[in-house]
Amino acid sequence: MVRYYLYQIEQTKHLNAFLEVFEEEALLKAHALDTRIKNGEPVGALAGIVIGIKDVICYKGHKVSAASRILEGFTSLYSATAVERLLAEDAIIIGNLNCDEFAMGSTNENSAYGPVLNALDNTRVPGGSSGGSAVAVQADLCMVSLGSDTGGSVRQPADFCGIVGLKPTYGRISRYGLIAYASSFDQIGIFGRNIADVARVLQVIAGPDGYDSTASKEEVPDYQTLHNKSWKIAYLKDALFHPGLDEEMKKGYISFFEELESAGDSVTAADFAYLDYVVPAYYVLTTAEASSNLSRFDGVKYGHRTSLKNLELADFYKKSRSEGFGKEVKRRILLGTFVLSAGYYDAYFTKAQQVRRLVVDKLSEILSQYDAIIMPTVPSTAFKIGEKADDPIAMYLADIYTVLANLAGVPAISVPLQRHSNGMPYGVQIITKQFSEANLLSIAEHVMQLRRVTPV
Ligand code: GLN
């Protein structure tokens, strides 16, 4: 299997999905595993699973750069808890995957290592920031991959690529060893071609961790036994009738809701008046957290250091950071520093925290009445490369449906729904209450069965 994926990776180099392939190591591990199986020795729950990881997840002894020049050549000193758990169950990690710099972006165009191409249409983006992770599964370059989802970076590229992307509850998977973007939003997520693969990996990597105090102590239930029943589903009118949503997709969702009803589920409209505030609140809070998190990259402790000599200390920092960070990361550090500055703190940061509270309360009210909320994942299909590159506001606004789950810390999944007349796939997003991944995965399987969707 490793040989098959290595061949596939070789054939699709132009997609630019992998930053590094751990060829020799993966083959050695596969041989060792084969020997153990031949000898009748026990093997782990993920034996035979070949996984790629996003370049923001640390794997001891392997390079990790967050697709940024500032971390060029940096080698992980320890492994993320998620990685440790994968390895302990005999998964084979085949390489690390391209992404937007520090996971900031929606197209993978912000990588210092160049864009990733959507395998279905090479003139289009795969989405971001976990674009490499999505394409690796889409183009069959590995079986499952890990990404990170701060505001949609697993669900949105899954939608653009026609595959499954899960963002678990905040704190379900340890963030230890995940390079921080916005710590109160970040969560490791899983890409797969079907629900069973995603559930199997979640089962292994979820759970408490002494190295991350925000990792929940909540017991890890059985995610692999899926439930079959009639579900009580809500859709958000404000999301379905939002002017930004593609007309054809809107019709597609409406007829899908009718199908759910014919299948015995109830589908009811719910009000969510805050939808237009979620993107501004998200970008104020995440840039604030990013400006703080990224202050550690100072040219002294990590990564890139300017080669200019005899600089004053402040100039040394400025120069190293100016050379190391890309444009979008700089924009966000500036914005985040601004919203945290003494004169503007209350007007922006405090206000956004208040909006977050309203969103959390309203969402949990809805989720206490229904099993799930179903809504679009993204308002359009995959953008053309360069289409939104010069318009950051338009790019940010396209995150309208995904940031909700991160603001509220609830689990959400995108599953492929159908093809648009432009030939590209689009998905549907399912959101359930905190720590109800078992239900989330069951509903996702139900949707996939109903539509008999085969991933791309
Ligand atoms: N597109 C969003 C952003 O740029 C989401 C990123 C993410 O989830 N890492 O912030």
Residues whose N, C-alpha, C, O or C-beta is under 5 A from the ligand:
A	BS01	LIG	A103 M104 G105 S106 G128 S129 S148 D149 T150 G151 G152 S153 D399
